[in-house]
């Protein structure tokens, strides 16, 4: 059993990459971390949200990482850690994100009891 430490505040969500080689963690410290599951080492710390990160999800093809924070979603390149796109326009807090099995759709769950695709 491994204990992965490195966030400066509580961890809100975790997600495994499709090949299980990476674990992504989302935190109230406004960062995400990508961990090597075999060694437990932090490979990257992803920054860019202004509020705590409530959820994180890998696309089924493993190429993308989606993160939810406040009223925004960011899409990241899972290998480089670069922000590819910021999805704005949510009128309420985004709590969760999930990709469709073909990686073409992203669903977001909002505090107002709605889901957006």
C-alpha positions, 0 to 999 in steps of 0.5 A: 500500500502506498500513501501519496502526499504532496497537496497542501489542502484536502483532495477532492477527487481522484481518477486513474488513467485508462492504462492505470499507469497514472493517477490524477488527484484534484485538490482544494489547493487549486492544483491537480497532480499526476502520479506514477502509480508504480513508484508513487512519484509526482510526475506533474503538478497542474496549475491554473484554476482560481478556486478549488478543483472539485473533480477530475477525469481522464478521457477513455483514450487517455489523451485528455484530462478534464478538471472542474473548478467553480464555474469552469472546466479545463481540458488538459493534454494528459501527456504534456500538462498543457491547457488545451481549452477552457470551457466557460459559460456555466451559470452555476458551480460545476461539481463533476465531469465525465467523458463518454466512452468514445471520448467525444462528449464531456458531461458536467454536473452542476449545483443547480441539479442540471447536467450539461453536455 
